Amino acid sequence: MTTTIHLPPHRLSAASQRLRDEVRSFLDDELEAGTFVPRCDAWMSVADPAFSRRLGARGWIGMTLPSAYGGHDRSPLERFVVTEELLAAGAPVAAHWIADRQMAPSILRHGCQAQRERYLPAIARGECYFAIGMSEPDAGSDLASVRTRARQVEGGWEITGTKVWTTGAHFAHAIVVLARTDGSPADRHSGLSQFIVDLPAPGVEIRPIRTIDGEHHFNEVIFDAAIVPDDSLLGERGAGWRQVTAELAHERSGPERYMSTVPLLRAWAEQVRGDVVAERELGGLTARAWTLRQMSLSVAAALAEGRPPEIAAALVKDLGSRFEGDVVETVRRLAGVEPRKNGPGLEGLLAEAILHSPAFTLRGGSNEILRSVVARALGVR
């Protein structure tokens, strides 16, 4: 039996447009004050805690959290508007991004009362940052082949294992770790649990992974019989796979999955004048961006209505990450500038995007894995 992926169109309200205008005015003021320079891929690679705190003070982090936990009782659609503007401006949002995007909703949904009270208000203030410990050495995108172990001991849990490609662990205040508490790796999805581990911690070593641009965004995180208290368990023991799957809908569907290179596209668009070939290519990319935006907006609407959007989110991430790479290649081919790392304007943005582009289709689950997810849902595999 086959099914379809339902992505109904959604139109933002007048109130959302007013919110957009407010965010744009704030960003214009920040740019004029010189607090940041637009960057490609800034949501992953440019952390500025002071900027995050300014967003928190305006109520633009933890927007969908209840006010009882320091949030602002706003909808995923309003959050979409804010994040879209921040990404389009290339603002330095990496410090709080993971905490706001997926860990706040996960802790709200699965965490105990003490965890909610401890972490959520600080996330909403832009003062608490999270890393995600999922991927492991030699496992590729196969998250189910987790070998990190969490063994129950007196007064807590002993965690042993290694995580890789862990974004922001070197400045995070906590890391959420997917570990096996029961069974063996052959059991795949059963027997996995999640833990919140505060950082730094005894028995936890964070080693930098330098990327091709020479910068430090990723880490290897080694747990050497690290002891964490009983209340570090997030949600139910053995329910880790179900919880992670729900988190991935937030991780894969947002506008960052197609907007990492929008600052580059905007800079190039400002220079395209009278070149018929370039204008045609720019028009095609703009049309694709608008379609992806509508798809991502539809997923945000599904989250607002409580509908499960995991399959649609996988589709958005697959198509969006390919679009990001196509932007880089098109600008490289037609802009007529030499990419130069840390160079001004288009030169610097292009150099940065070229160096980051190999990761676009890998992070958040490789596109090959995502296509398998979509194919199974459609009944064609």
Secondary structure, DSSP 8 states (H G I E B T S, - for coil): -------------HHHHHHHHHHHHHHHHHHHHTS----TTHHHH-B-HHHHHHHHHTT-SSTTS-GGGT-----HHHHHHHHHHHHHTT--BHHHHHIIIIIHHHHHHH--HHHHHHHHHHHHTT---EEEE---TT-TT-TT----EEEEETTEEEEEEEE-S-TTTTT-SEEEEEEE-SS-GGGTTTTEEEEEEESS-TTEEEEEEE-TTS-EEEEEEEEEEEEEEGGGEESSTTBHHHHHHHHHHHHHHSTHHHHTTHHHHHHHHTT--S-HHHHHHHHHHHHHHHHHHHHHHHHHHHHHHT---HHHHHHHHHHHHHHHHHHHHHHHHHS-----TT-SHHHHHHHHHHHHGGGTTTTTS-HHHHHHHHHHHHT--
